[in-house]
Amino acid sequence: MLSNPDSDVVLSVTDVVTQFDTADGRVHAVNGVSFDVREGELLGVVGESGCGKTVTMMSLVKLLPMPPGEIVGGSALFEGQDLIQTDIDALQKIRGGRIGFIFQDPMTSLNPVLTVGYQLTEALRLHKNSSKSAARQRAVELLELVGIPMAKDRLDDYPHQFSGGMRQRVMIAIALSCDPKLLIADEPTTALDVTIQAQILDLVKTLRQELGMAIIWVTHDLGVVANLADRVMVMYSGFVVERADVEKLYRTPKHPYTYALLRTLPEMEGERAQRLESIEGQPPDQLQRPDSCPFAPRCAYAFERCTQENPLLEFVSEGHEVACWWNMEKNAPREAS
């Protein structure tokens, strides 16, 4: 867990807006997302598929195809530099160096025609100017760090010679190769079975304690971040709808969407007396940027104001922010601030 809540901010994101031009019109994928990540902190970013989690993170390091994607506005300050305004050539020196990125699918993220050793040493030689021998030695150390046995003998193997879990460990090793200040993990365990997923999560906990880097962990599964994150940011339809310390969010969710997400999780202690709940309805059409609360059509607590005005993210208690017109604790409309 985060040992010093007042530690320095590593990344400060403000009002990022990302859109896509499609044959059907302009898709409003990310609608003014703001957040901070502090040194040594793990921020969990959750929400169902299509809510804008991945697009937000890829916007920060400009990994989106542009066009059709376009970062319309916002800033992302990293070590005093605005990543949004940084040109691609300069950003390439930061990506893989000061910022590591782990992608969703270990089966497709590694180049199948290049050895694991080559892919590990490439970043070291590019960002650290390491010699070939020094880079290979560091590659062995990295593979050992992420728990791959006989690491030296595996450098000249190709990705298809590794299992899915081992490939994901290789991806983590590549992301860590240049000692990043910030690690962005985009659903890195989604393609893995439950046993391997647990091993990867344990590995991340261990590496975080040893290396002390800031981590953004993107997932659609609140169960994954329950014992992993310091804070959790909940996204819906390109908006941040709730953000809180992990314990507060799980104990007292203040947004109906967060509450509904938590109700879809199986109960780990005792037997649940009823079937798992689901969230009725479908996410909104993002061809139109909503002027009202985007969750209102699916929300059991929605009232007239929800269909007329989109709430801003506001502090409702220490370390807890929510964008909602309804006060779930009082079961009444939230008082105007």
Summary of the structure (lengths in Angstrom):
residues: 337
radius of gyration: 20.8
end to end distance: 32.4
largest distance: 67.0
contacts: 1057
relative contact order: 0.14
helix: 32%
strand: 25%
